[in-house]
């Protein structure tokens, strides 16, 4: 198996050349390991002040499918059309001591080590039906949150680009990903307090880049975090209300939600059905997962 090694920093690389040390070649599509994007807290304050503040739009019509095929390589963002799916692109970026699966053209991560920025925990990743689920890829601004703060108005290409943009993606533990779910900064922050400034700054950068808005509660939570990063908190601005249509105001209250199906009751005959239900990708142990849908046996069904 080939080991994917991160490149030396510029200074260290020059020193290595001067000493006549030959560096090991990189395995994979990219000659450089990409660090997670970061925006300074001062820049984040300025960007936050410029973000529109509105109420959250209805979630009506949302499904994972609205953002295209999961981990698609057919995107116009960094790493798009590099011959490798987005999940493995992010794993190669965020893991260390990466071992690449032979015969995958430097794409598929067989194993590696993750230091999770959300929790500060270090865990091992091993590709497999029962083990791949340990490391998941989080959308820093959840797709549901994006849908309710502007993405409903986007075309399919922009939504697919958003869902696969490395700026928007972070490898993390399954537990942290489940806890975060579709929360925003007002409802969830990393338990690793030293990462909160970076996390919130990154959310702001994503929303500014893609033209999304923030809710009042989200704005205020972001401002509080940035105020603890050595940057001045932003002025609290009243939110703009999104008027409801008369039909919405006159509609009777929705019926009580149905009880969730037990895992044994959830069945998808194929990945098309899983995607239509907004369930893909499905990790081993989640409702609807089956080895029939997980053809490559990595514990993630219908990821392509």
FITI-617958 format. One line per 4 residues: number of its first residue (from 0); their letters; for each residue x, y, z of N, C-alpha, C. Coordinates in nm, 3 decimals, padded with zeros to 5 digits. Example, Ala and Ser with C-alpha at 12.3 -4.5 7.8 and 13.67 -1.06 7.14 Angstrom:
0) as) 01.319,-00.569,00.780,01.230,-00.450,00.780,01.320,-00.330,00.780; 01.285,-00.225,00.708,01.367,-00.106,00.714,01.290,00.003,00.787
***
This chain:
0) xxxx) 00.083,-00.120,00.000,00.000,00.000,00.000,00.087,00.125,00.000; 00.039,00.229,-00.064,00.116,00.352,-00.073,00.077,00.447,00.037; 00.174,00.512,00.096,00.148,00.607,00.203,00.147,00.747,00.147; 00.039,00.822,00.174,00.026,00.960,00.129,00.091,01.049,00.232
4) xxxx) 00.195,01.122,00.194,00.268,01.206,00.287,00.240,01.352,00.259; 00.220,01.430,00.365,00.200,01.572,00.348,00.331,01.639,00.310; 00.329,01.742,00.225,00.452,01.808,00.184,00.513,01.888,00.297; 00.645,01.908,00.291,00.713,01.992,00.389,00.674,02.136,00.368
8) xxxx) 00.676,02.214,00.475,00.659,02.357,00.461,00.773,02.413,00.376; 00.752,02.531,00.321,00.849,02.585,00.227,00.988,02.592,00.288; 00.999,02.644,00.412,01.129,02.657,00.474,01.196,02.524,00.496; 01.117,02.428,00.545,01.172,02.296,00.570,01.213,02.228,00.442
12) xxxx) 01.134,02.250,00.336,01.167,02.188,00.208,01.300,02.241,00.156; 01.323,02.372,00.168,01.450,02.430,00.123,01.565,02.372,00.202; 01.544,02.357,00.334,01.650,02.302,00.417,01.681,02.160,00.377; 01.577,02.085,00.344,01.598,01.946,00.304,01.679,01.938,00.177
16) xxxx) 01.649,02.028,00.082,01.724,02.029,-00.043,01.869,02.064,-00.015; 01.890,02.163,00.071,02.027,02.206,00.102,02.107,02.093,00.164; 02.040,02.009,00.241,02.109,01.898,00.306,02.120,01.777,00.216; 02.058,01.788,00.096,02.067,01.677,00.002,01.976,01.563,00.036
20) xxxx) 01.866,01.595,00.109,01.772,01.491,00.147,01.667,01.478,00.038; 01.645,01.362,-00.012,01.545,01.342,-00.118,01.410,01.320,-00.054; 01.312,01.400,-00.093,01.178,01.386,-00.037,01.103,01.274,-00.105; 01.015,01.211,-00.030,00.933,01.104,-00.086,00.827,01.162,-00.176
24) xxxx) 00.792,01.092,-00.284,00.690,01.140,-00.376,00.553,01.127,-00.316; 00.463,01.216,-00.354,00.326,01.212,-00.305,00.246,01.111,-00.385; 00.154,01.047,-00.319,00.064,00.956,-00.385,-00.072,01.022,-00.390; -00.134,01.028,-00.506,-00.266,01.090,-00.516,-00.270,01.185,-00.633
28) xxxx) -00.384,01.252,-00.649,-00.403,01.340,-00.762,-00.335,01.474,-00.742; -00.322,01.519,-00.617,-00.271,01.652,-00.591,-00.131,01.644,-00.534; -00.045,01.732,-00.580,00.092,01.733,-00.532,00.104,01.806,-00.400; -00.001,01.872,-00.356,00.004,01.945,-00.230,-00.114,01.905,-00.144
32) xxxx) -00.087,01.885,-00.016,-00.197,01.861,00.078,-00.262,01.994,00.109; -00.393,01.997,00.107,-00.464,02.123,00.122,-00.506,02.140,00.267; -00.469,02.251,00.326,-00.511,02.279,00.463,-00.653,02.331,00.463; -00.723,02.312,00.575,-00.857,02.364,00.587,-00.854,02.515,00.578
36) xxxx) -00.948,02.576,00.504,-00.949,02.720,00.489,-00.970,02.788,00.625; -00.918,02.907,00.638,-00.937,02.981,00.762,-00.949,03.129,00.731; -01.034,03.197,00.804,-01.051,03.341,00.791,-01.019,03.401,00.927; -00.943,03.511,00.931,-00.910,03.572,01.059,-01.037,03.623,01.125
40) xxxx) -01.034,03.631,01.259,-01.152,03.676,01.331,-01.189,03.819,01.294; -01.088,03.903,01.265,-01.117,04.040,01.226,-01.189,04.044,01.092; -01.141,03.965,00.995,-01.210,03.957,00.866,-01.350,03.900,00.884; -01.363,03.802,00.973,-01.493,03.740,00.995,-01.593,03.841,01.051
44) xxxx) -01.548,03.928,01.139,-01.637,04.031,01.195,-01.689,04.120,01.083; -01.601,04.160,00.993,-01.643,04.246,00.881,-01.741,04.173,00.790; -01.712,04.047,00.764,-01.802,03.970,00.677,-01.936,03.946,00.744; -01.934,03.918,00.873,-02.059,03.896,00.945,-02.146,04.021,00.941
48) xxxx) -02.083,04.137,00.958,-02.159,04.262,00.956,-02.227,04.286,00.822; -02.171,04.228,00.716,-02.226,04.248,00.582,-02.331,04.143,00.544; -02.342,04.036,00.623,-02.440,03.932,00.590,-02.581,03.980,00.621; -02.676,03.956,00.530,-02.816,03.990,00.559,-02.867,03.908,00.677
52) xxxx) -02.954,03.968,00.757,-03.017,03.899,00.869,-03.166,03.886,00.837; -03.212,03.763,00.829,-03.352,03.736,00.797,-03.400,03.617,00.879; -03.530,03.599,00.880,-03.585,03.480,00.941,-03.558,03.358,00.854; -03.564,03.242,00.916,-03.540,03.118,00.842,-03.659,03.088,00.751
56) xxxx) -03.631,03.059,00.626,-03.737,03.022,00.532,-03.788,02.882,00.563; -03.908,02.847,00.516,-03.960,02.712,00.541,-03.868,02.605,00.483; -03.871,02.489,00.544,-03.790,02.377,00.496,-03.860,02.301,00.384; -03.975,02.348,00.345,-04.056,02.282,00.243,-03.973,02.251,00.118
60) xxxx) -03.982,02.128,00.073,-03.913,02.088,-00.050,-03.771,02.041,-00.031; -03.719,02.050,00.092,-03.579,02.011,00.112,-03.561,01.860,00.111; -03.456,01.816,00.046,-03.407,01.679,00.057,-03.260,01.682,00.018; -03.186,01.581,00.058,-03.044,01.575,00.022,-03.027,01.577,-00.129
64) xxxx) -03.123,01.520,-00.201,-03.114,01.515,-00.347,-03.115,01.653,-00.412; -03.166,01.754,-00.341,-03.167,01.889,-00.397,-03.025,01.941,-00.420; -02.927,01.878,-00.356,-02.788,01.920,-00.371,-02.707,01.822,-00.457; -02.778,01.742,-00.535,-02.713,01.657,-00.632,-02.661,01.527,-00.574
68) xxxx) -02.598,01.450,-00.661,-02.541,01.322,-00.621,-02.436,01.342,-00.513; -02.445,01.261,-00.409,-02.352,01.275,-00.297,-02.208,01.251,-00.342; -02.119,01.341,-00.301,-01.975,01.332,-00.325,-01.940,01.328,-00.474; -02.017,01.404,-00.552,-01.995,01.406,-00.697,-01.863,01.474,-00.732
72) xxxx) -01.794,01.418,-00.830,-01.672,01.480,-00.883,-01.704,01.577,-00.996; -01.830,01.577,-01.041,-01.871,01.662,-01.152,-01.912,01.799,-01.100; -01.813,01.874,-01.051,-01.838,02.004,-00.990,-01.733,02.105,-01.035; -01.770,02.233,-01.027,-01.680,02.341,-01.068,-01.620,02.410,-00.946
76) xxxx) -01.568,02.330,-00.852,-01.499,02.382,-00.734,-01.366,02.309,-00.723; -01.286,02.346,-00.623,-01.156,02.282,-00.605,-01.171,02.130,-00.598; -01.083,02.059,-00.665,-01.080,01.913,-00.672,-01.187,01.854,-00.763; -01.270,01.938,-00.823,-01.369,01.886,-00.917,-01.302,01.829,-01.040
80) xxxx) -01.358,01.723,-01.094,-01.308,01.658,-01.216,-01.163,01.610,-01.201; -01.128,01.567,-01.079,-00.993,01.512,-01.060,-00.993,01.360,-01.063; -01.109,01.301,-01.094,-01.117,01.156,-01.105,-01.141,01.085,-00.973; -01.170,01.161,-00.868,-01.189,01.101,-00.736,-01.312,01.162,-00.670
84) xxxx) -01.387,01.082,-00.594,-01.506,01.134,-00.528,-01.468,01.230,-00.415; -01.560,01.319,-00.382,-01.532,01.425,-00.285,-01.498,01.370,-00.147; -01.566,01.264,-00.104,-01.538,01.209,00.029,-01.391,01.170,00.043; -01.338,01.102,-00.056,-01.197,01.062,-00.047,-01.104,01.181,-00.062
88) xxxx) -01.144,01.283,-00.139,-01.064,01.405,-00.146,-01.048,01.466,-00.007; -01.158,01.472,00.069,-01.154,01.533,00.202,-01.076,01.445,00.300; -01.094,01.314,00.290,-01.018,01.225,00.377,-00.867,01.241,00.354; -00.826,01.251,00.228,-00.683,01.269,00.200,-00.633,01.402,00.255
92) xxxx) -00.718,01.503,00.254,-00.678,01.635,00.305,-00.670,01.638,00.457; -00.769,01.579,00.525,-00.784,01.599,00.669,-00.718,01.492,00.754; -00.688,01.376,00.697,-00.623,01.271,00.773,-00.472,01.280,00.760; -00.402,01.224,00.854,-00.257,01.209,00.847,-00.224,01.061,00.838
96) xxxx) -00.098,01.031,00.806,-00.053,00.892,00.791,-00.147,00.815,00.699; -00.183,00.879,00.589,-00.281,00.822,00.497,-00.221,00.708,00.416; -00.293,00.598,00.409,-00.257,00.486,00.323,-00.361,00.477,00.212; -00.314,00.479,00.089,-00.402,00.477,-00.028,-00.425,00.333,-00.073
100) xxxx) -00.548,00.301,-00.106,-00.580,00.167,-00.155,-00.517,00.146,-00.292; -00.441,00.039,-00.309,-00.377,00.014,-00.439,-00.480,00.000,-00.551; -00.441,00.042,-00.670,-00.527,00.026,-00.786,-00.639,00.126,-00.797; -00.634,00.235,-00.717,-00.740,00.337,-00.723,-00.688,00.469,-00.778
104) xxxx) -00.574,00.465,-00.844,-00.517,00.586,-00.905,-00.493,00.696,-00.802; -00.451,00.653,-00.682,-00.419,00.750,-00.578,-00.540,00.814,-00.514; -00.657,00.754,-00.527,-00.781,00.817,-00.483,-00.829,00.769,-00.347; -00.855,00.641,-00.334,-00.931,00.588,-00.221,-00.842,00.571,-00.098
108) xxxx) -00.886,00.628,00.014,-00.813,00.619,00.139,-00.845,00.486,00.207; -00.742,00.407,00.230,-00.758,00.279,00.297,-00.756,00.295,00.449; -00.668,00.384,00.497,-00.660,00.407,00.641,-00.589,00.539,00.666; -00.597,00.585,00.789,-00.532,00.710,00.827,-00.569,00.746,00.970
112) xxxx) -00.522,00.861,01.012,-00.545,00.908,01.148,-00.610,01.046,01.142; -00.719,01.063,01.216,-00.788,01.192,01.221,-00.773,01.255,01.358; -00.725,01.379,01.361,-00.736,01.462,01.480,-00.855,01.553,01.456; -00.965,01.521,01.519,-01.092,01.589,01.492,-01.090,01.730,01.550
116) xxxx) -01.100,01.833,01.466,-01.098,01.970,01.520,-01.220,02.002,01.605; -01.332,01.934,01.580,-01.454,01.962,01.656,-01.444,01.915,01.801; -01.371,01.805,01.823,-01.366,01.745,01.957,-01.225,01.737,02.015; -01.123,01.759,01.931,-00.982,01.744,01.969,-00.946,01.598,01.996
120) xxxx) -01.033,01.505,01.958,-01.004,01.364,01.973,-00.924,01.313,01.854; -00.842,01.213,01.878,-00.767,01.149,01.771,-00.821,01.008,01.754; -00.865,00.976,01.632,-00.919,00.843,01.607,-00.858,00.787,01.479; -00.857,00.656,01.471,-00.805,00.589,01.353,-00.918,00.564,01.254
124) xxxx) -00.886,00.575,01.127,-00.982,00.543,01.021,-00.932,00.422,00.945; -01.022,00.324,00.927,-00.994,00.208,00.844,-01.115,00.185,00.755; -01.092,00.179,00.627,-01.200,00.160,00.532,-01.260,00.020,00.548; -01.393,00.012,00.556,-01.459,-00.116,00.569,-01.606,-00.098,00.600
128) xxxx) -01.683,-00.204,00.582,-01.828,-00.196,00.602,-01.865,-00.152,00.743; -01.791,-00.195,00.842,-01.824,-00.164,00.980,-01.737,-00.055,01.040; -01.638,-00.007,00.964,-01.542,00.087,01.022,-01.541,00.224,00.956; -01.582,00.233,00.829,-01.577,00.363,00.760,-01.663,00.467,00.828
132) xxxx) -01.770,00.424,00.893,-01.864,00.516,00.955,-01.800,00.597,01.068; -01.687,00.550,01.121,-01.623,00.619,01.234,-01.581,00.761,01.198; -01.543,00.782,01.072,-01.505,00.916,01.025,-01.605,00.957,00.917; -01.673,01.068,00.941,-01.773,01.118,00.847,-01.733,01.257,00.798
136) xxxx) -01.799,01.300,00.692,-01.770,01.431,00.634,-01.886,01.525,00.666; -01.856,01.629,00.741,-01.958,01.726,00.781,-01.965,01.840,00.682; -02.087,01.884,00.651,-02.106,02.010,00.580,-02.105,02.120,00.687; -02.003,02.203,00.685,-01.983,02.303,00.790,-02.107,02.391,00.806
140) xxxx) -02.161,02.439,00.696,-02.296,02.496,00.696,-02.386,02.385,00.645; -02.472,02.334,00.730,-02.550,02.216,00.691,-02.634,02.246,00.567; -02.659,02.142,00.489,-02.737,02.160,00.367,-02.878,02.208,00.398; -02.934,02.158,00.507,-03.068,02.202,00.548,-03.068,02.351,00.583
144) xxxx) -02.966,02.394,00.657,-02.955,02.535,00.693,-02.938,02.620,00.568; -02.854,02.574,00.475,-02.834,02.648,00.351,-02.965,02.659,00.273; -03.041,02.549,00.270,-03.169,02.548,00.198,-03.263,02.655,00.253; -03.260,02.674,00.385,-03.352,02.767,00.450,-03.298,02.909,00.459
148) xxxx) -03.175,02.930,00.410,-03.118,03.065,00.416,-03.068,03.110,00.278; -03.134,03.061,00.174,-03.104,03.113,00.041,-03.085,03.011,-00.069; -03.048,02.887,-00.035,-03.015,02.790,-00.139,-03.137,02.741,-00.217; -03.257,02.764,-00.163,-03.377,02.727,-00.238,-03.381,02.797,-00.373
152) xxxx) -03.320,02.915,-00.379,-03.327,02.996,-00.501,-03.217,02.961,-00.601; -03.125,02.873,-00.564,-03.014,02.841,-00.653,-03.055,02.740,-00.759; -02.974,02.735,-00.866,-02.995,02.629,-00.964,-02.921,02.502,-00.918; -02.944,02.394,-00.989,-02.890,02.264,-00.948,-02.737,02.264,-00.946
156) xxxx) -02.675,02.332,-01.041,-02.528,02.333,-01.046,-02.468,02.400,-00.924; -02.526,02.513,-00.883,-02.471,02.584,-00.767,-02.489,02.503,-00.640; -02.603,02.436,-00.626,-02.623,02.354,-00.507,-02.526,02.236,-00.505; -02.502,02.175,-00.620,-02.407,02.063,-00.626,-02.265,02.111,-00.594
160) xxxx) -02.228,02.228,-00.646,-02.097,02.284,-00.615,-02.083,02.310,-00.466; -02.187,02.367,-00.406,-02.184,02.398,-00.263,-02.162,02.272,-00.180; -02.234,02.167,-00.212,-02.228,02.044,-00.133,-02.095,01.972,-00.145; -02.014,02.008,-00.244,-01.886,01.940,-00.266,-01.766,02.034,-00.259
164) xxxx) -01.789,02.156,-00.214,-01.681,02.254,-00.202,-01.595,02.220,-00.080; -01.463,02.203,-00.096,-01.377,02.171,00.019,-01.388,02.274,00.131; -01.416,02.399,00.098,-01.435,02.501,00.202,-01.548,02.463,00.296; -01.647,02.392,00.245,-01.770,02.359,00.316,-01.764,02.223,00.386
168) xxxx) -01.652,02.152,00.371,-01.646,02.014,00.418,-01.536,01.993,00.521; -01.565,01.909,00.621,-01.469,01.881,00.727,-01.486,01.738,00.776; -01.378,01.662,00.777,-01.383,01.527,00.835,-01.395,01.539,00.986; -01.483,01.457,01.044,-01.505,01.460,01.188,-01.551,01.323,01.234
172) xxxx) -01.570,01.308,01.363,-01.616,01.180,01.416,-01.765,01.164,01.391; -01.810,01.040,01.390,-01.953,01.013,01.370,-02.036,01.079,01.479; -01.989,01.073,01.603,-02.065,01.130,01.714,-02.081,01.281,01.699; -01.973,01.350,01.663,-01.981,01.496,01.647,-02.072,01.533,01.531
176) xxxx) -02.063,01.456,01.422,-02.147,01.484,01.306,-02.295,01.465,01.339; -02.325,01.360,01.415,-02.464,01.336,01.455,-02.514,01.445,01.549; -02.430,01.487,01.642,-02.471,01.591,01.737,-02.495,01.724,01.667; -02.410,01.758,01.573,-02.426,01.884,01.500,-02.550,01.880,01.413
180) xxxx) -02.568,01.770,01.341,-02.683,01.752,01.254,-02.699,01.873,01.163; -02.818,01.937,01.162,-02.837,02.054,01.077,-02.839,02.183,01.158; -02.774,02.181,01.275,-02.771,02.299,01.361,-02.684,02.410,01.305; -02.715,02.533,01.345,-02.630,02.647,01.311,-02.556,02.691,01.437
184) xxxx) -02.487,02.804,01.431,-02.404,02.847,01.544,-02.487,02.879,01.668; -02.616,02.904,01.650,-02.702,02.934,01.764,-02.740,02.809,01.842; -02.729,02.693,01.778,-02.773,02.569,01.842,-02.661,02.468,01.862; -02.547,02.487,01.795,-02.437,02.392,01.811,-02.304,02.460,01.785
188) xxxx) -02.208,02.433,01.873,-02.069,02.476,01.855,-01.980,02.358,01.891; -01.860,02.351,01.835,-01.770,02.240,01.868,-01.740,02.234,02.018; -01.732,02.113,02.071,-01.695,02.098,02.212,-01.551,02.142,02.236; -01.469,02.137,02.132,-01.332,02.187,02.138,-01.336,02.340,02.129
192) xxxx) -01.333,02.406,02.243,-01.351,02.552,02.246,-01.242,02.626,02.169; -01.123,02.568,02.161,-01.014,02.636,02.091,-01.038,02.642,01.940; -01.134,02.563,01.890,-01.163,02.562,01.747,-01.285,02.648,01.712; -01.354,02.701,01.811,-01.479,02.771,01.784,-01.460,02.896,01.698
196) xxxx) -01.352,02.970,01.721,-01.328,03.089,01.640,-01.311,03.051,01.493; -01.232,02.947,01.468,-01.210,02.901,01.331,-01.339,02.850,01.270; -01.415,02.774,01.348,-01.540,02.716,01.299,-01.639,02.824,01.258; -01.661,02.921,01.345,-01.756,03.028,01.315,-01.705,03.115,01.200
200) xxxx) -01.575,03.143,01.199,-01.519,03.222,01.089,-01.538,03.151,00.956; -01.525,03.020,00.960,-01.542,02.941,00.837,-01.688,02.942,00.791; -01.781,02.930,00.886,-01.923,02.938,00.849,-01.955,03.073,00.785; -01.900,03.178,00.842,-01.924,03.312,00.788,-01.865,03.324,00.648
204) xxxx) -01.744,03.271,00.629,-01.681,03.276,00.497,-01.765,03.202,00.393; -01.819,03.087,00.432,-01.902,03.009,00.340,-02.028,03.086,00.305; -02.094,03.142,00.406,-02.220,03.213,00.380,-02.195,03.339,00.296; -02.084,03.406,00.321,-02.052,03.525,00.241,-02.018,03.486,00.098
208) xxxx) -01.944,03.378,00.081,-01.903,03.334,-00.052,-02.023,03.295,-00.138; -02.121,03.230,-00.076,-02.234,03.177,-00.152,-02.360,03.265,-00.143; -02.352,03.376,-00.071,-02.466,03.467,-00.067,-02.581,03.419,00.018; -02.552,03.346,00.126,-02.655,03.301,00.218,-02.674,03.404,00.329
212) xxxx) -02.790,03.402,00.392,-02.811,03.493,00.504,-02.799,03.420,00.636; -02.805,03.494,00.746,-02.805,03.438,00.881,-02.932,03.481,00.952; -02.975,03.400,01.049,-03.086,03.441,01.133,-03.033,03.533,01.243; -03.125,03.600,01.312,-03.081,03.689,01.420,-03.008,03.611,01.529
216) xxxx) -03.065,03.496,01.568,-03.001,03.416,01.673,-02.864,03.366,01.629; -02.854,03.327,01.503,-02.726,03.279,01.449,-02.624,03.393,01.447; -02.666,03.510,01.400,-02.578,03.627,01.397,-02.525,03.660,01.536; -02.616,03.660,01.634,-02.575,03.697,01.770,-02.479,03.594,01.829
220) xxxx) -02.505,03.465,01.801,-02.415,03.360,01.851,-02.277,03.373,01.788; -02.273,03.398,01.658,-02.145,03.417,01.590,-02.070,03.537,01.646; -02.143,03.644,01.671,-02.082,03.766,01.724,-02.022,03.741,01.862; -02.093,03.663,01.945,-02.040,03.633,02.079,-01.911,03.553,02.071
224) xxxx) -01.907,03.455,01.981,-01.786,03.375,01.966,-01.670,03.462,01.919; -01.695,03.544,01.818,-01.588,03.629,01.765,-01.541,03.730,01.869; -01.631,03.771,01.957,-01.594,03.864,02.063,-01.495,03.805,02.162; -01.486,03.671,02.163,-01.390,03.602,02.251,-01.263,03.564,02.177
228) xxxx) -01.253,03.607,02.051,-01.136,03.572,01.969,-01.042,03.691,01.955; -01.063,03.795,02.033,-00.980,03.913,02.020,-01.031,04.010,01.917; -01.152,03.982,01.863,-01.212,04.072,01.765,-01.336,04.134,01.826; -01.367,04.260,01.793,-01.485,04.325,01.849,-01.612,04.258,01.800
232) xxxx) -01.710,04.246,01.888,-01.838,04.189,01.848,-01.910,04.285,01.755; -01.991,04.230,01.666,-02.065,04.314,01.573,-02.191,04.368,01.640; -02.237,04.478,01.587,-02.360,04.538,01.638,-02.478,04.447,01.607; -02.567,04.431,01.702,-02.684,04.348,01.679,-02.785,04.426,01.597
236) xxxx) -02.821,04.370,01.482,-02.912,04.435,01.389,-03.042,04.358,01.388; -03.157,04.427,01.395,-03.285,04.355,01.393,-03.300,04.274,01.265; -03.358,04.158,01.278,-03.377,04.072,01.162,-03.487,04.125,01.072; -03.472,04.095,00.942,-03.578,04.123,00.847,-03.675,04.006,00.848
240) xxxx) -03.801,04.034,00.858,-03.899,03.926,00.860,-03.929,03.881,00.718; -03.958,03.753,00.705,-04.001,03.698,00.576,-04.150,03.676,00.586; -04.230,03.759,00.519,-04.376,03.747,00.533,-04.425,03.614,00.482; -04.520,03.559,00.553,-04.582,03.435,00.509,-04.691,03.466,00.409
244) xxxx) -04.713,03.375,00.319,-04.821,03.394,00.222,-04.954,03.376,00.293; -05.062,03.439,00.242,-05.194,03.423,00.305,-05.233,03.276,00.318; -05.197,03.198,00.216,-05.235,03.057,00.221,-05.168,02.987,00.338; -05.041,03.027,00.364,-04.969,02.966,00.475,-05.031,03.005,00.608
248) xxxx) -05.072,03.135,00.620,-05.128,03.183,00.745,-05.262,03.117,00.776; -05.339,03.083,00.671,-05.471,03.028,00.691,-05.471,02.876,00.699; -05.355,02.816,00.674,-05.350,02.671,00.675,-05.367,02.618,00.817; -05.435,02.507,00.834,-05.449,02.448,00.968,-05.315,02.395,01.014
252) xxxx) -05.298,02.378,01.144,-05.171,02.325,01.195,-05.144,02.188,01.136; -05.017,02.158,01.109,-04.984,02.028,01.049,-05.013,01.915,01.146; -05.042,01.797,01.092,-05.066,01.682,01.181,-04.940,01.644,01.254; -04.957,01.575,01.364,-04.842,01.530,01.441,-04.756,01.439,01.355
256) xxxx) -04.624,01.454,01.364,-04.537,01.371,01.280,-04.552,01.224,01.313; -04.539,01.144,01.209,-04.548,01.000,01.229,-04.426,00.951,01.306; -04.445,00.845,01.379,-04.334,00.787,01.452,-04.230,00.735,01.354; -04.101,00.758,01.382,-03.999,00.710,01.289,-04.001,00.559,01.276
260) xxxx) -03.968,00.514,01.157,-03.963,00.371,01.133,-03.846,00.308,01.205; -03.865,00.189,01.253,-03.753,00.115,01.308,-03.661,00.076,01.194; -03.534,00.056,01.228,-03.436,00.026,01.124,-03.479,-00.093,01.039; -03.538,-00.195,01.103,-03.575,-00.314,01.028,-03.688,-00.286,00.929
264) xxxx) -03.763,-00.176,00.949,-03.873,-00.144,00.861,-03.830,-00.062,00.740; -03.711,-00.004,00.745,-03.665,00.082,00.637,-03.595,-00.004,00.532; -03.644,00.002,00.410,-03.586,-00.079,00.304,-03.586,00.000,00.174; -03.473,00.000,00.106,-03.461,00.063,-00.025,-03.419,-00.045,-00.125
268) xxxx) -03.497,-00.067,-00.229,-03.462,-00.172,-00.325,-03.336,-00.140,-00.403; -03.304,-00.010,-00.416,-03.184,00.030,-00.489,-03.145,00.170,-00.445; -03.031,00.216,-00.495,-02.981,00.348,-00.454,-03.067,00.462,-00.510; -03.130,00.439,-00.623,-03.219,00.542,-00.677,-03.333,00.571,-00.580
272) xxxx) -03.386,00.466,-00.519,-03.494,00.483,-00.422,-03.442,00.553,-00.296; -03.320,00.518,-00.255,-03.262,00.582,-00.136,-03.239,00.730,-00.160; -03.190,00.765,-00.280,-03.168,00.906,-00.312,-03.299,00.982,-00.323; -03.400,00.917,-00.379,-03.530,00.982,-00.392,-03.590,01.013,-00.255
276) xxxx) -03.556,00.931,-00.156,-03.605,00.953,-00.019,-03.516,01.048,00.059; -03.407,01.096,-00.005,-03.316,01.187,00.064,-03.230,01.119,00.168; -03.214,00.987,00.157,-03.141,00.912,00.260,-02.995,00.889,00.227; -02.957,00.902,00.100,-02.819,00.871,00.059,-02.725,00.987,00.092
280) xxxx) -02.598,00.958,00.127,-02.542,00.825,00.148,-02.588,00.765,00.280; -02.590,00.632,00.289,-02.634,00.562,00.409,-02.515,00.488,00.469; -02.485,00.518,00.595,-02.373,00.454,00.662,-02.419,00.323,00.729; -02.327,00.230,00.741,-02.356,00.104,00.809,-02.410,00.133,00.949
284) xxxx) -02.520,00.068,00.983,-02.583,00.091,01.113,-02.699,00.188,01.107; -02.710,00.264,00.997,-02.821,00.357,00.983,-02.939,00.287,00.916; -03.062,00.337,00.940,-03.180,00.275,00.878,-03.168,00.272,00.726; -03.198,00.157,00.668,-03.197,00.142,00.523,-03.067,00.089,00.466
288) xxxx) -02.960,00.084,00.549,-02.832,00.034,00.498,-02.841,-00.116,00.471; -02.782,-00.158,00.362,-02.768,-00.301,00.334,-02.642,-00.321,00.251; -02.584,-00.438,00.264,-02.462,-00.467,00.188,-02.490,-00.470,00.038; -02.614,-00.494,00.001,-02.650,-00.494,-00.141,-02.630,-00.355,-00.202
292) xxxx) -02.656,-00.251,-00.122,-02.641,-00.114,-00.171,-02.498,-00.064,-00.156; -02.417,-00.135,-00.078,-02.278,-00.096,-00.052,-02.186,-00.185,-00.135; -02.181,-00.159,-00.264,-02.114,-00.251,-00.355,-01.963,-00.257,-00.336; -01.903,-00.146,-00.289,-01.758,-00.149,-00.271,-01.719,-00.189,-00.129
296) xxxx) -01.819,-00.218,-00.045,-01.792,-00.274,00.087,-01.718,-00.184,00.182; -01.740,-00.050,00.170,-01.667,00.041,00.259,-01.752,00.092,00.374; -01.872,00.036,00.390,-01.957,00.080,00.500,-02.039,00.203,00.468; -02.033,00.251,00.345,-02.112,00.368,00.303,-02.187,00.329,00.176
300) xxxx) -02.318,00.319,00.185,-02.399,00.278,00.071,-02.449,00.398,-00.007; -02.457,00.382,-00.137,-02.515,00.484,-00.226,-02.442,00.617,-00.217; -02.309,00.612,-00.202,-02.235,00.738,-00.193,-02.202,00.796,-00.330; -02.223,00.720,-00.436,-02.192,00.768,-00.571,-02.316,00.764,-00.657
***
